[in-house]
Amino acid sequence: MNFADPKSNVLQLGVKEGMRIADLGSGVGHYALAAAAAVGAAGRVYAVDVQEDLLSHLRDSAKRANLHNIETIWGDFEKPGGTRLKEHLADAAILSNVLFQVEQHTGALAEVRRIVKPGGKILVIDWAGSYGNIGPTHDRIVTEHKAEELFITAGFHKVKSFRAGGHHYGIVFTSP
């Protein structure tokens, strides 16, 4: 069940042909696939996840969709260097449905800042509520206000907020 529309949400980044985008906590890759289609053959999507089986599923989906510009990386973006991506490599990053799972927000945001170019964009999509436990449990929700606070405290600049689906909020930030 996917409550947010990755294709329309990725467009909030102002994606252009040839961009390099890191999808952090990519899971099965709904956002990685949407981003890969948007950046075209000249672009690149780096899909990072801690679960190898999800990355394997994403590779299969990319193959079926004839998308050859996705690189899957088994890594942990909560740790410094955990993505194994070069500093300031990405034009943008996507964090979809991951904030509520992150144990170390400070480490995760430091890694985002390290890999995204200064002025690059960060797309945050997360659950607006628990919705009777359809989403994460109430105690794991990272509210829109809390997400803004985390990113702004880490030096990012808010560009805009938007409804990212019936159960999700979206925020776009720029990297310092």
JOWO-V775949 format. One record per pair of residues at least 12 apart in sequence whose ideal C-beta (glycine too) atoms are under 8 Angstrom apart, sorted by the first residue. I is the first residue (numbers start at 1). J is the second residue. D is the distance in Angstrom with one decimal. If there is no record, write none. Layout:
{{I:J:D} {I:J:D}}
//
This chain:
{{1:134:7.9} {2:30:5.9} {3:165:4.7} {3:166:5.7} {3:167:4.4} {3:168:6.1} {4:96:7.3} {4:125:5.7} {4:164:4.8} {4:165:3.4} {4:167:7.5} {4:168:4.5} {4:170:7.8} {5:164:8.0} {5:165:6.2} {6:30:4.5} {6:31:4.8} {6:33:7.3} {6:34:3.9} {6:96:7.4} {7:34:4.7} {7:37:7.7} {7:38:7.8} {9:31:7.5} {9:34:7.7} {9:96:7.6} {9:123:6.8} {9:125:5.8} {9:164:5.2} {9:165:7.7} {9:170:5.8} {10:31:6.4} {10:34:4.6} {10:35:5.3} {10:38:5.6} {10:94:7.2} {10:123:7.1} {11:38:7.3} {12:123:6.1} {12:160:7.5} {12:162:6.1} {12:170:6.1} {12:172:5.6} {13:92:5.1} {13:94:7.7} {13:121:5.0} {13:123:5.1} {13:172:6.6} {14:121:7.0} {15:35:6.8} {15:38:4.2} {15:39:6.1} {15:92:7.3} {16:39:7.5} {17:39:6.4} {17:40:4.4} {17:42:5.8} {17:43:6.4} {18:39:6.5} {18:40:6.7} {18:42:4.1} {18:43:5.0} {19:39:4.7} {19:43:5.0} {19:91:4.4} {19:92:6.4} {20:39:7.6} {20:43:6.5} {20:44:4.7} {20:45:7.8} {20:46:7.2} {20:89:6.2} {20:90:5.2} {20:91:5.2} {20:92:7.9} {21:35:4.7} {21:39:6.3} {21:43:7.2} {21:44:7.5} {21:45:5.1} {21:46:7.2} {21:90:6.2} {21:91:6.5} {21:92:4.8} {21:93:6.9} {21:94:6.4} {22:45:7.7} {22:46:4.6} {22:48:6.5} {22:83:6.7} {22:85:6.3} {22:89:7.6} {22:90:4.3} {22:92:7.5} {22:93:4.5} {22:94:7.2} {22:115:5.8} {22:116:7.3} {23:35:6.3} {23:45:6.1} {23:46:7.0} {23:47:4.8} {23:48:6.9} {23:93:7.6} {23:94:4.6} {23:96:7.5} {24:48:5.3} {24:77:4.4} {24:83:7.0} {24:93:5.8} {24:94:6.8} {24:95:5.3} {24:98:6.6} {24:108:7.7} {24:111:7.8} {24:112:6.9} {25:48:7.1} {25:49:6.1} {25:50:7.9} {25:77:6.6} {25:95:6.4} {25:96:7.3} {25:97:7.4} {25:98:3.5} {25:101:6.9} {25:102:7.9} {26:47:3.8} {26:48:6.1} {26:49:4.9} {26:54:7.3} {26:55:7.4} {26:58:6.4} {26:72:7.7} {27:49:6.2} {27:51:7.7} {27:54:5.2} {27:58:7.8} {27:96:8.0} {27:97:7.3} {28:54:5.4} {28:57:4.9} {28:58:5.9} {28:61:7.0} {29:47:5.7} {29:54:7.6} {29:57:7.3} {29:58:3.5} {29:61:5.8} {29:62:7.2} {29:70:7.4} {30:96:7.4} {31:94:4.9} {31:96:4.8} {31:125:7.7} {32:45:5.1} {32:47:4.1} {32:58:6.1} {32:62:7.7} {32:70:5.6} {32:94:7.9} {33:58:7.6} {33:61:6.1} {33:62:6.5} {33:65:6.1} {33:67:6.5} {33:70:7.4} {35:94:6.5} {36:62:6.8} {36:65:8.0} {36:67:4.4} {36:69:5.2} {36:70:4.9} {37:65:7.6} {37:67:6.6} {39:69:6.7} {40:69:7.6} {41:68:7.3} {41:69:6.1} {43:69:5.8} {44:69:5.4} {44:70:7.9} {44:71:6.6} {45:69:6.2} {45:70:4.7} {45:71:7.2} {46:70:8.0} {46:71:5.3} {46:73:5.9} {46:83:7.3} {46:85:5.9} {46:89:7.7} {46:90:7.0} {47:70:5.7} {47:71:7.0} {47:72:4.9} {47:73:6.8} {48:73:4.6} {48:74:8.0} {48:75:4.9} {48:77:5.6} {48:83:4.9} {48:85:7.7} {49:72:7.7} {49:73:7.9} {49:74:7.1} {49:75:7.6} {50:74:7.3} {50:75:7.2} {50:76:5.1} {52:74:5.4} {55:72:4.2} {55:73:7.7} {55:74:6.1} {58:70:7.0} {58:72:5.8} {59:72:5.7} {73:85:7.3} {77:108:5.7} {77:111:4.9} {77:112:7.2} {78:102:5.9} {78:103:6.5} {78:104:4.5} {78:107:4.8} {78:108:4.7} {78:111:7.1} {79:104:7.7} {79:107:5.8} {79:111:7.0} {80:107:6.6} {80:110:6.2} {80:111:6.2} {80:114:7.2} {81:111:7.4} {81:114:7.7} {82:111:6.0} {83:111:6.0} {83:115:5.9} {85:115:4.7} {86:115:7.5} {87:114:5.6} {87:115:6.8} {88:114:7.7} {88:115:7.0} {88:116:7.0} {88:117:4.6} {88:118:7.1} {88:120:7.9} {89:115:5.7} {89:117:7.8} {90:115:5.2} {90:116:5.0} {90:117:6.7} {90:120:6.2} {91:116:7.6} {91:117:6.0} {91:120:5.2} {91:121:7.5} {92:116:6.8} {92:120:5.5} {92:121:4.5} {92:122:6.8} {92:123:6.8} {93:112:5.5} {93:115:6.8} {93:116:5.1} {93:120:7.4} {93:121:7.7} {93:122:4.9} {93:123:7.2} {94:122:7.8} {94:123:4.8} {94:125:7.6} {95:108:8.0} {95:112:7.3} {95:122:6.9} {95:123:7.1} {95:124:5.1} {95:125:7.3} {95:126:7.7} {96:123:7.5} {96:124:7.9} {96:125:4.2} {96:126:7.5} {97:125:6.5} {97:126:6.0} {97:127:6.8} {97:168:7.8} {98:126:7.4} {99:124:6.8} {99:126:4.7} {99:142:4.1} {99:147:5.9} {99:150:7.8} {100:126:6.2} {100:127:6.1} {100:135:7.8} {100:136:4.4} {100:140:4.5} {100:141:6.0} {100:142:5.3} {101:136:7.7} {101:140:7.6} {105:150:5.3} {106:154:7.5} {109:150:6.5} {109:151:6.6} {109:154:4.1} {109:156:7.5} {110:154:7.3} {112:175:7.4} {113:154:6.6} {113:155:6.8} {113:156:7.4} {113:175:6.0} {113:176:7.0} {116:175:4.3} {117:175:6.7} {118:175:5.8} {118:176:6.3} {119:174:5.7} {119:175:6.5} {120:174:6.9} {120:175:4.7} {121:159:7.1} {121:172:5.8} {121:173:7.0} {121:174:5.8} {121:175:7.5} {122:151:7.3} {122:156:6.4} {122:172:7.0} {122:173:4.4} {122:174:7.4} {122:175:6.4} {123:170:6.9} {123:171:7.8} {123:172:5.7} {124:147:5.7} {124:151:7.2} {124:170:6.8} {124:171:4.6} {124:172:7.7} {124:173:6.9} {125:164:4.7} {125:165:8.0} {125:168:5.4} {125:169:7.5} {125:170:5.1} {126:142:5.8} {126:144:7.9} {126:147:6.4} {126:168:6.4} {126:169:6.5} {127:141:5.9} {127:142:8.0} {127:167:6.1} {127:168:6.1} {128:141:8.0} {128:143:7.7} {128:144:6.7} {128:167:6.0} {128:168:5.9} {128:169:4.9} {129:141:6.4} {129:167:7.0} {131:167:5.6} {134:167:7.0} {135:167:6.1} {144:161:6.7} {144:169:4.3} {144:171:6.7} {147:169:7.7} {147:171:6.1} {148:161:7.9} {148:171:6.4} {151:171:7.5} {151:173:5.1} {155:176:4.3} {156:173:4.1} {156:174:6.7} {156:175:6.2} {156:176:6.5} {157:173:6.2} {157:174:4.8} {157:176:7.0} {158:171:6.5} {158:172:7.6} {158:173:5.6} {159:172:4.3} {159:173:6.3} {159:174:5.9} {160:172:5.2}}
//
